[in-house]
Amino acid sequence: MSILTITKQEFLKKIKSFLWRTGMMVLSAAVLYLIENLGDFNLPQWIVVPLGLILGEISKQINDNLKTIKGLAGQAKLNGLINK
């Protein structure tokens, strides 16, 4: 897939993924800031990058699981298993 042939839906999906992961990087920086200011843990500042990547993967799994649950609930609703 070329970047010139990307659909609007694919582009929005990539933007959402980028923003989600950026949010996890910001969260990891905030956690490091709190740790540095709350005690003498003396963690190196470079730990922010791996921590952000780890939190990004965790959030991706959470997001994927939520999509799966929503998809299963929607399918059950279509099959008449859920009344709402």
N, C-alpha and C positions, 0 to 999 in steps of 0.2 A: 504494500500500500504506500503510495507516494503522498507526500504532504500536500501536493496539489490536488489530489483526488479525495481528500478526506471529506466526509459528509458533515453537515451541521451537527447531527446527533453525536457522531464520534468526537468532533471537536469539543462540544460541551461536556462530554464524558471525560475527556482528557483534562479540561480546565477544572472540573470538579475534583478529579483525582489529584491534580497539582495543588489545589487549594486545601484539600483534606490533609495532604502530606506536609504542606507548609504550616498548617495549623499545629501539627504534631511537632514540628521543629520549634515553633514558637513556644509550645508547651514545655518542651525539654529545656529550652533556654530559661524559661520562667522557673522550672524546678531547680535548675542549677543555681540560679540567682538566689532562690530561697535557701538552698542548702548552704551556699557560701555565706549567707547573712545570718543563718540560724545557729551555726556551730562551726567547730574547727575540724571539718571533715577533710579539708585540703585536697579536694578533688581537682584534677587538672581541667582547664577550660576546654581542651580538645574533646573531652568526654561528651560534649553537647552533640556532636555530629553522630557518633554511634547510638547515643541515646535517642536522638531524633529519628534515626532510621528504624530502630527497634520499635519505638512508639508508633511510627508510621505503619509498620507491618502489623502490629497488634490492632491498630485502628482499621486497617484494611480487612483483617479477618472479621472484626466486629461488624463492619459495614457489609461485607459479603454475607455473613450469617443473617443479618437483618433483612437483606434482600431475599434470601432463601426463605426465611420465615414468612415474609410478606407474600412471596410467590406461592408458597404452599397454602397460605390462608386464602388467597384469591382463588386458587384452584378448588379448594374445598368449598368455597362459597358458590362457585360455578356449578359444582356437582351437587349442591343442595345439602351439604353436610353442616354448613353454618347458616343460620337464619339471618344474621345481621349483614 
